[in-house]
Amino acid sequence: MLALNNLAVAYHRRVVVEHMSLALAKGEIGCLLGASGCGKTSVLRAIAGFEPAYAGEVHLHGEKVSTAGYTLAPEKRRIGMVFQDFALFPHLTVAENIAFGLRTLPKRAQQERVNELLELVELQALGGRYSHALSGGQQQRVALARALAAKPDLLLMDEPFSSLDTELRESLACQIRAILKRQDIAALLVTHDKTEAFTMADKIGVMDKGRLLQWDKPVTLFDRPASIEVAEFISKATRIRVQHSKRQRISGSIGNWPLPQPLSAAPDAELHLLLRPHQVKPCDDGALKGKVIRQVFRGNDYLCEVELANGEQLYCQAPLHLNLTVGQEIGLLLDLQQPWLFDIATGARVV
Ligand SMILES: Nc1ncnc2c1ncn2[C@@H]1O[C@H](COP(=O)(O)OP(=O)(O)OP(=O)(O)O)[C@@H](O)[C@H]1O
């Protein structure tokens, strides 16, 4: 449905995105996730045809629509777009906003399609309202209905929920995912919000400084991150320097720990061990000792920061009943059933 092959985007010859390759199948929802300025919107604009490809290609339905020196016009790409600010026309009603892209259809067909879309986004009762009289979530559903009106093959969404509050974002992301799935439409969303990405997407691309670090299913990004940058971007974690020893063990400031499986790394290799909070647990008789220096109440548990004797700090997940206090010395147990280890020189994951 959508394929990017080695795409590069540049402004005045300054390359802001390069070596971008990914594919999205019909009905699949993808998400580009990355910090502000990493090039997400530029990729979206190149897919829509608003920016030319500086190098590489954009393919839609198997057809090459952008390559250096050729850009198929946006209106010929059968793409719908939803923007951050909804961009609804204030002087038109909800129904008229949705009908905007259907002007070439006969009046009756327009009306039928608008009713279908109002039902799809569950706004049947609000067709006659103006956008100023709608909540942010309702406005975004109108923007979605308008983008879907002309039955595009691909929907592009640029930070569609960023102006909404956190709770609404999550519920709207779920609703919009369900609507897109019902319509079996492919969509590519860009955001810097991880929760939004994980709620919405079948595939996530983690971007950094104009490059795609990994394009994978959310669970794969979490379980098998390709690099330490991806792992750290995806989840709260601490990196600790360790040494691989022959007998399936790692050692360092955290002590000496067995691994569940042999590693491909050379004996004595210097590695980074990435510890996520759920892998570090308070344990009375833990040989590894640390001092609680901060803790945040999270409802079901505490997220603690613990300082080791050498000054390194770890996140630790502590159950409520332990009643830990800041300054308290505790023992720690590491759960290394699934250790995340990375080559120090390349940052690549070691398995
Ligand atoms: N029209 C433009 N002319 C020149 N440079 C641009 C233009 N648009 C974006 N840039 C630059 O390209 C880079 C990538 O910007 P882009 O908007 O694609 O990033 P982004 O990840 O979408 O950021 P954000 O999340 O803040 O929207 C930035 O350095 C930005 O300053």
The ligand as an SDF file (V2000), in Angstrom:
LIG
                    3D

 31 33  0  0  0  0  0  0  0  0999 V2000
    9.8570   24.5060    5.4500 N   0  0  0  0  0  0  0  0  0  0  0  0
   11.0380   24.2660    6.0440 C   0  0  0  0  0  0  0  0  0  0  0  0
   12.1530   24.9220    5.6350 N   0  0  0  0  0  0  0  0  0  0  0  0
   13.3450   24.6760    6.2210 C   0  0  0  0  0  0  0  0  0  0  0  0
   13.5370   23.7750    7.2170 N   0  0  0  0  0  0  0  0  0  0  0  0
   12.4610   23.1080    7.6640 C   0  0  0  0  0  0  0  0  0  0  0  0
   11.1470   23.3160    7.1000 C   0  0  0  0  0  0  0  0  0  0  0  0
   10.2790   22.4990    7.7520 N   0  0  0  0  0  0  0  0  0  0  0  0
   11.0050   21.8170    8.6740 C   0  0  0  0  0  0  0  0  0  0  0  0
   12.3030   22.1850    8.6350 N   0  0  0  0  0  0  0  0  0  0  0  0
   13.3970   21.6370    9.4520 C   0  0  0  0  0  0  0  0  0  0  0  0
   13.4760   20.2400    9.2040 O   0  0  0  0  0  0  0  0  0  0  0  0
   13.7540   19.5260   10.3990 C   0  0  0  0  0  0  0  0  0  0  0  0
   12.6700   18.4860   10.6430 C   0  0  0  0  0  0  0  0  0  0  0  0
   11.4400   19.1560   10.8980 O   0  0  0  0  0  0  0  0  0  0  0  0
   10.0520   18.3980   11.0320 P   0  0  0  0  0  0  0  0  0  0  0  0
    8.9750   19.4280   11.1850 O   0  0  0  0  0  0  0  0  0  0  0  0
    9.9170   17.4290    9.9350 O   0  0  0  0  0  0  0  0  0  0  0  0
   10.2700   17.6170   12.4020 O   0  0  0  0  0  0  0  0  0  0  0  0
    9.1890   16.9640   13.3860 P   0  0  0  0  0  0  0  0  0  0  0  0
    9.8310   15.7480   13.9400 O   0  0  0  0  0  0  0  0  0  0  0  0
    7.8840   16.8120   12.7020 O   0  0  0  0  0  0  0  0  0  0  0  0
    9.0840   18.0720   14.5150 O   0  0  0  0  0  0  0  0  0  0  0  0
    7.7890   18.4720   15.4280 P   0  0  0  0  0  0  0  0  0  0  0  0
    7.4610   17.2610   16.2570 O   0  0  0  0  0  0  0  0  0  0  0  0
    8.3390   19.6110   16.2410 O   0  0  0  0  0  0  0  0  0  0  0  0
    6.7090   18.8800   14.4800 O   0  0  0  0  0  0  0  0  0  0  0  0
   13.8720   20.5710   11.5070 C   0  0  0  0  0  0  0  0  0  0  0  0
   15.2330   20.8630   11.6770 O   0  0  0  0  0  0  0  0  0  0  0  0
   13.1290   21.7640   10.9350 C   0  0  0  0  0  0  0  0  0  0  0  0
   13.6590   22.9720   11.4490 O   0  0  0  0  0  0  0  0  0  0  0  0
  1  2  1  0
  2  3  1  0
  2  7  2  0
  3  4  2  0
  4  5  1  0
  5  6  2  0
  6  7  1  0
  6 10  1  0
  7  8  1  0
  8  9  2  0
  9 10  1  0
 10 11  1  0
 11 12  1  0
 11 30  1  0
 12 13  1  0
 13 14  1  0
 13 28  1  0
 14 15  1  0
 15 16  1  0
 16 17  2  0
 16 18  1  0
 16 19  1  0
 19 20  1  0
 20 21  2  0
 20 22  1  0
 20 23  1  0
 23 24  1  0
 24 25  2  0
 24 26  1  0
 24 27  1  0
 28 29  1  0
 28 30  1  0
 30 31  1  0
M  END
$$$$
